[in-house]
């Protein structure tokens, strides 16, 4: 049961990552508008948007912390190093957004424009960093994860070929390749589940 819960949380990471990318942008837009139109309603709207963006950032960090250990074994050494940096930056972003949200809400309630302006400047910086974080996440999947998957498939097929050469009977040779195909299917399902990719249905 606990394992299924971890798998479910892990698969949420790709979806929550998109929210964590978009919502800070939305909050930034509302906040910049507030800088030019200093109305109470816009102050509240931008504060609420910042709070929602913060919750999304915390959520994506949490789901990422669950997915990280699962994906770690499927990465090269360079990919593992990138993943650790990605996790660390995600934590910093979650903390930074929490501080920004507090500053923005306090500034809104106390009607301190200077405090809100500071929060908005910090928000813009955090939003820009979020795009860098998203780029790193994409590199982990496509530059490190998928090539490693291809390498494992190639390695499996080479082992099957070597085993088949040692066998004299055709049935044993066929069985070696069938075992390799089963191993590749299992690997593909595991990696696809971790990266949030959907398996294509077999055409009838």
Secondary structure, DSSP 4 states (H G I P E B T S, - for coil): -HHHHHHHHHHHHHHHHHHHHHHHHHHHHHHHHHHHS--HHHHHHHHHHHHHHHHHHHHHHHHHHHHHHHHHTTS-HHHHHHHHHHHHHHHHHHHHHHHHHHHHHHHHHHT-HHHHHHHHHHHHHHHHHHHHHHHHHHHIIIIIIHHHHHHHHHHHHHHHHHHHHH--SHHHHHHHHHHHHHHHHHHHHHHHHHHTPPPPPPP-
